[in-house]
Amino acid sequence: MAAEVFPLHPKMSRPLALQRIRELAGDTENVVPGPEAPKRMKQRKITWAEIIKVLQNGQITEGPAMDPKGCWRCTVERFAAGEDLKVVVAICEGTLVVVTAF
């Protein structure tokens, strides 16, 4: 499924960002790890499946805020199975870049 072009707005609301994150995370091909994410995931014993679940079902607890690259960065959090997991993600047009997880 090809990702539709989603223009980056000068202001993005939390509900709009959450909607976009869930849309993109619905197709896992739209979710890619950033340079630091695999290292942090390994250190913290977080799986890619857990990351995807957070993005599909979590709530934004910080952001959205525009980063220096012009992407919208948010922290998405989900409490499941007795654990609180947070994923920092950048919404870059039709892609979600996982910055880190903790």
Rosetta constraint file for C-alpha pairs under 8 A:
AtomPair CA 1 CA 27 HARMONIC 7.87 0.50
AtomPair CA 3 CA 24 HARMONIC 7.85 0.50
AtomPair CA 3 CA 30 HARMONIC 7.60 0.50
AtomPair CA 3 CA 94 HARMONIC 5.63 0.50
AtomPair CA 4 CA 94 HARMONIC 6.61 0.50
AtomPair CA 5 CA 93 HARMONIC 6.52 0.50
AtomPair CA 5 CA 94 HARMONIC 6.13 0.50
AtomPair CA 6 CA 93 HARMONIC 5.59 0.50
AtomPair CA 6 CA 94 HARMONIC 6.49 0.50
AtomPair CA 7 CA 93 HARMONIC 6.60 0.50
AtomPair CA 8 CA 12 HARMONIC 7.97 0.50
AtomPair CA 8 CA 71 HARMONIC 7.65 0.50
AtomPair CA 8 CA 93 HARMONIC 6.70 0.50
AtomPair CA 12 CA 16 HARMONIC 6.45 0.50
AtomPair CA 12 CA 17 HARMONIC 6.45 0.50
AtomPair CA 12 CA 64 HARMONIC 6.73 0.50
AtomPair CA 12 CA 72 HARMONIC 7.90 0.50
AtomPair CA 13 CA 17 HARMONIC 6.14 0.50
AtomPair CA 13 CA 64 HARMONIC 7.04 0.50
AtomPair CA 14 CA 18 HARMONIC 6.08 0.50
AtomPair CA 14 CA 60 HARMONIC 7.04 0.50
AtomPair CA 14 CA 63 HARMONIC 7.03 0.50
AtomPair CA 14 CA 64 HARMONIC 6.19 0.50
AtomPair CA 15 CA 19 HARMONIC 6.13 0.50
AtomPair CA 16 CA 20 HARMONIC 6.19 0.50
AtomPair CA 17 CA 21 HARMONIC 6.10 0.50
AtomPair CA 17 CA 64 HARMONIC 6.86 0.50
AtomPair CA 18 CA 22 HARMONIC 6.17 0.50
AtomPair CA 18 CA 59 HARMONIC 7.21 0.50
AtomPair CA 18 CA 60 HARMONIC 6.67 0.50
AtomPair CA 19 CA 23 HARMONIC 6.17 0.50
AtomPair CA 20 CA 24 HARMONIC 6.11 0.50
AtomPair CA 21 CA 25 HARMONIC 5.92 0.50
AtomPair CA 21 CA 55 HARMONIC 6.51 0.50
AtomPair CA 21 CA 56 HARMONIC 7.32 0.50
AtomPair CA 21 CA 91 HARMONIC 7.26 0.50
AtomPair CA 21 CA 96 HARMONIC 7.20 0.50
AtomPair CA 22 CA 26 HARMONIC 6.02 0.50
AtomPair CA 22 CA 55 HARMONIC 6.29 0.50
AtomPair CA 22 CA 56 HARMONIC 4.94 0.50
AtomPair CA 22 CA 57 HARMONIC 7.45 0.50
AtomPair CA 23 CA 27 HARMONIC 7.57 0.50
AtomPair CA 24 CA 28 HARMONIC 7.43 0.50
AtomPair CA 24 CA 30 HARMONIC 5.73 0.50
AtomPair CA 24 CA 31 HARMONIC 7.24 0.50
AtomPair CA 24 CA 94 HARMONIC 7.09 0.50
AtomPair CA 24 CA 95 HARMONIC 6.86 0.50
AtomPair CA 24 CA 96 HARMONIC 6.89 0.50
AtomPair CA 25 CA 30 HARMONIC 6.45 0.50
AtomPair CA 25 CA 31 HARMONIC 6.27 0.50
AtomPair CA 25 CA 52 HARMONIC 6.60 0.50
AtomPair CA 25 CA 55 HARMONIC 6.13 0.50
AtomPair CA 25 CA 56 HARMONIC 5.73 0.50
AtomPair CA 25 CA 96 HARMONIC 7.50 0.50
AtomPair CA 26 CA 56 HARMONIC 6.66 0.50
AtomPair CA 27 CA 31 HARMONIC 7.73 0.50
AtomPair CA 28 CA 52 HARMONIC 7.33 0.50
AtomPair CA 30 CA 94 HARMONIC 6.81 0.50
AtomPair CA 30 CA 95 HARMONIC 4.90 0.50
AtomPair CA 30 CA 96 HARMONIC 6.06 0.50
AtomPair CA 31 CA 95 HARMONIC 5.98 0.50
AtomPair CA 31 CA 96 HARMONIC 4.72 0.50
AtomPair CA 31 CA 97 HARMONIC 6.02 0.50
AtomPair CA 31 CA 98 HARMONIC 7.15 0.50
AtomPair CA 32 CA 95 HARMONIC 7.32 0.50
AtomPair CA 32 CA 96 HARMONIC 6.23 0.50
AtomPair CA 32 CA 97 HARMONIC 5.07 0.50
AtomPair CA 32 CA 98 HARMONIC 6.15 0.50
AtomPair CA 33 CA 37 HARMONIC 5.67 0.50
AtomPair CA 33 CA 38 HARMONIC 6.84 0.50
AtomPair CA 33 CA 97 HARMONIC 5.59 0.50
AtomPair CA 33 CA 98 HARMONIC 4.75 0.50
AtomPair CA 33 CA 99 HARMONIC 6.77 0.50
AtomPair CA 34 CA 38 HARMONIC 7.77 0.50
AtomPair CA 34 CA 97 HARMONIC 5.65 0.50
AtomPair CA 34 CA 98 HARMONIC 5.39 0.50
AtomPair CA 34 CA 99 HARMONIC 5.15 0.50
AtomPair CA 34 CA 100 HARMONIC 7.65 0.50
AtomPair CA 35 CA 99 HARMONIC 7.49 0.50
AtomPair CA 36 CA 40 HARMONIC 6.40 0.50
AtomPair CA 36 CA 99 HARMONIC 6.55 0.50
AtomPair CA 36 CA 100 HARMONIC 6.54 0.50
AtomPair CA 37 CA 41 HARMONIC 5.97 0.50
AtomPair CA 37 CA 98 HARMONIC 6.32 0.50
AtomPair CA 37 CA 99 HARMONIC 5.53 0.50
AtomPair CA 37 CA 100 HARMONIC 4.62 0.50
AtomPair CA 37 CA 101 HARMONIC 6.87 0.50
AtomPair CA 38 CA 42 HARMONIC 6.14 0.50
AtomPair CA 39 CA 43 HARMONIC 6.26 0.50
AtomPair CA 40 CA 44 HARMONIC 6.06 0.50
AtomPair CA 40 CA 100 HARMONIC 6.39 0.50
AtomPair CA 40 CA 101 HARMONIC 6.63 0.50
AtomPair CA 40 CA 102 HARMONIC 7.68 0.50
AtomPair CA 41 CA 45 HARMONIC 5.64 0.50
AtomPair CA 41 CA 46 HARMONIC 4.81 0.50
AtomPair CA 41 CA 47 HARMONIC 6.74 0.50
AtomPair CA 41 CA 100 HARMONIC 7.46 0.50
AtomPair CA 41 CA 101 HARMONIC 6.35 0.50
AtomPair CA 41 CA 102 HARMONIC 7.69 0.50
AtomPair CA 42 CA 46 HARMONIC 6.46 0.50
AtomPair CA 44 CA 102 HARMONIC 6.70 0.50
AtomPair CA 46 CA 50 HARMONIC 6.58 0.50
AtomPair CA 46 CA 51 HARMONIC 7.43 0.50
AtomPair CA 46 CA 101 HARMONIC 7.61 0.50
AtomPair CA 46 CA 102 HARMONIC 7.90 0.50
AtomPair CA 47 CA 51 HARMONIC 6.53 0.50
AtomPair CA 48 CA 52 HARMONIC 6.30 0.50
AtomPair CA 49 CA 53 HARMONIC 6.26 0.50
AtomPair CA 50 CA 54 HARMONIC 6.26 0.50
AtomPair CA 51 CA 55 HARMONIC 6.37 0.50
AtomPair CA 51 CA 87 HARMONIC 6.80 0.50
AtomPair CA 51 CA 101 HARMONIC 7.63 0.50
AtomPair CA 52 CA 56 HARMONIC 6.10 0.50
AtomPair CA 53 CA 57 HARMONIC 5.86 0.50
AtomPair CA 53 CA 58 HARMONIC 7.49 0.50
AtomPair CA 54 CA 58 HARMONIC 4.79 0.50
AtomPair CA 54 CA 76 HARMONIC 6.82 0.50
AtomPair CA 54 CA 77 HARMONIC 6.37 0.50
AtomPair CA 54 CA 78 HARMONIC 5.48 0.50
AtomPair CA 54 CA 85 HARMONIC 7.31 0.50
AtomPair CA 54 CA 86 HARMONIC 7.46 0.50
AtomPair CA 54 CA 87 HARMONIC 7.15 0.50
AtomPair CA 55 CA 76 HARMONIC 6.59 0.50
AtomPair CA 55 CA 87 HARMONIC 7.59 0.50
AtomPair CA 57 CA 78 HARMONIC 7.07 0.50
AtomPair CA 58 CA 76 HARMONIC 5.80 0.50
AtomPair CA 58 CA 77 HARMONIC 5.13 0.50
AtomPair CA 58 CA 78 HARMONIC 4.51 0.50
AtomPair CA 58 CA 79 HARMONIC 7.92 0.50
AtomPair CA 59 CA 76 HARMONIC 5.32 0.50
AtomPair CA 59 CA 77 HARMONIC 5.39 0.50
AtomPair CA 59 CA 78 HARMONIC 6.53 0.50
AtomPair CA 60 CA 74 HARMONIC 6.54 0.50
AtomPair CA 60 CA 75 HARMONIC 5.64 0.50
AtomPair CA 60 CA 76 HARMONIC 4.32 0.50
AtomPair CA 60 CA 77 HARMONIC 6.22 0.50
AtomPair CA 61 CA 74 HARMONIC 7.61 0.50
AtomPair CA 61 CA 75 HARMONIC 5.70 0.50
AtomPair CA 61 CA 76 HARMONIC 5.89 0.50
AtomPair CA 61 CA 77 HARMONIC 6.41 0.50
AtomPair CA 62 CA 74 HARMONIC 5.60 0.50
AtomPair CA 62 CA 75 HARMONIC 4.99 0.50
AtomPair CA 62 CA 76 HARMONIC 7.33 0.50
AtomPair CA 63 CA 73 HARMONIC 6.40 0.50
AtomPair CA 63 CA 74 HARMONIC 4.62 0.50
AtomPair CA 63 CA 75 HARMONIC 6.58 0.50
AtomPair CA 64 CA 72 HARMONIC 5.71 0.50
AtomPair CA 64 CA 73 HARMONIC 5.33 0.50
AtomPair CA 64 CA 74 HARMONIC 4.77 0.50
AtomPair CA 64 CA 75 HARMONIC 7.95 0.50
AtomPair CA 65 CA 72 HARMONIC 5.37 0.50
AtomPair CA 65 CA 73 HARMONIC 5.33 0.50
AtomPair CA 65 CA 74 HARMONIC 6.77 0.50
AtomPair CA 66 CA 70 HARMONIC 5.76 0.50
AtomPair CA 66 CA 71 HARMONIC 5.47 0.50
AtomPair CA 66 CA 72 HARMONIC 4.46 0.50
AtomPair CA 66 CA 73 HARMONIC 6.01 0.50
AtomPair CA 67 CA 71 HARMONIC 5.51 0.50
AtomPair CA 67 CA 72 HARMONIC 6.15 0.50
AtomPair CA 67 CA 73 HARMONIC 6.27 0.50
AtomPair CA 70 CA 92 HARMONIC 7.73 0.50
AtomPair CA 71 CA 90 HARMONIC 5.86 0.50
AtomPair CA 71 CA 91 HARMONIC 5.52 0.50
AtomPair CA 71 CA 92 HARMONIC 4.88 0.50
AtomPair CA 71 CA 93 HARMONIC 7.61 0.50
AtomPair CA 72 CA 90 HARMONIC 5.36 0.50
AtomPair CA 72 CA 91 HARMONIC 5.03 0.50
AtomPair CA 72 CA 92 HARMONIC 6.83 0.50
AtomPair CA 73 CA 88 HARMONIC 7.02 0.50
AtomPair CA 73 CA 89 HARMONIC 5.65 0.50
AtomPair CA 73 CA 90 HARMONIC 4.23 0.50
AtomPair CA 73 CA 91 HARMONIC 6.26 0.50
AtomPair CA 74 CA 88 HARMONIC 5.70 0.50
AtomPair CA 74 CA 89 HARMONIC 5.54 0.50
AtomPair CA 74 CA 90 HARMONIC 6.44 0.50
AtomPair CA 75 CA 86 HARMONIC 6.48 0.50
AtomPair CA 75 CA 87 HARMONIC 5.58 0.50
AtomPair CA 75 CA 88 HARMONIC 4.35 0.50
AtomPair CA 75 CA 89 HARMONIC 6.34 0.50
AtomPair CA 76 CA 86 HARMONIC 5.60 0.50
AtomPair CA 76 CA 87 HARMONIC 5.23 0.50
AtomPair CA 76 CA 88 HARMONIC 6.30 0.50
AtomPair CA 76 CA 89 HARMONIC 7.47 0.50
AtomPair CA 77 CA 84 HARMONIC 7.05 0.50
AtomPair CA 77 CA 85 HARMONIC 5.70 0.50
AtomPair CA 77 CA 86 HARMONIC 4.36 0.50
AtomPair CA 77 CA 87 HARMONIC 6.41 0.50
AtomPair CA 78 CA 84 HARMONIC 5.86 0.50
AtomPair CA 78 CA 85 HARMONIC 5.51 0.50
AtomPair CA 78 CA 86 HARMONIC 6.60 0.50
AtomPair CA 79 CA 83 HARMONIC 5.53 0.50
AtomPair CA 79 CA 84 HARMONIC 4.35 0.50
AtomPair CA 79 CA 85 HARMONIC 6.29 0.50
AtomPair CA 80 CA 84 HARMONIC 6.57 0.50
AtomPair CA 80 CA 85 HARMONIC 7.96 0.50
AtomPair CA 85 CA 101 HARMONIC 7.31 0.50
AtomPair CA 85 CA 102 HARMONIC 5.92 0.50
AtomPair CA 86 CA 101 HARMONIC 5.58 0.50
AtomPair CA 86 CA 102 HARMONIC 5.29 0.50
AtomPair CA 87 CA 98 HARMONIC 7.05 0.50
AtomPair CA 87 CA 99 HARMONIC 7.55 0.50
AtomPair CA 87 CA 100 HARMONIC 5.96 0.50
AtomPair CA 87 CA 101 HARMONIC 4.33 0.50
AtomPair CA 87 CA 102 HARMONIC 6.56 0.50
AtomPair CA 88 CA 98 HARMONIC 6.13 0.50
AtomPair CA 88 CA 99 HARMONIC 5.35 0.50
AtomPair CA 88 CA 100 HARMONIC 5.32 0.50
AtomPair CA 88 CA 101 HARMONIC 6.13 0.50
AtomPair CA 89 CA 96 HARMONIC 6.30 0.50
AtomPair CA 89 CA 97 HARMONIC 5.48 0.50
AtomPair CA 89 CA 98 HARMONIC 4.53 0.50
AtomPair CA 89 CA 99 HARMONIC 5.37 0.50
AtomPair CA 89 CA 100 HARMONIC 7.31 0.50
AtomPair CA 90 CA 96 HARMONIC 5.66 0.50
AtomPair CA 90 CA 97 HARMONIC 5.04 0.50
AtomPair CA 90 CA 98 HARMONIC 6.53 0.50
AtomPair CA 90 CA 99 HARMONIC 6.89 0.50
AtomPair CA 91 CA 95 HARMONIC 6.13 0.50
AtomPair CA 91 CA 96 HARMONIC 4.89 0.50
AtomPair CA 91 CA 97 HARMONIC 6.58 0.50
AtomPair CA 92 CA 96 HARMONIC 6.15 0.50
AtomPair CA 92 CA 97 HARMONIC 7.16 0.50
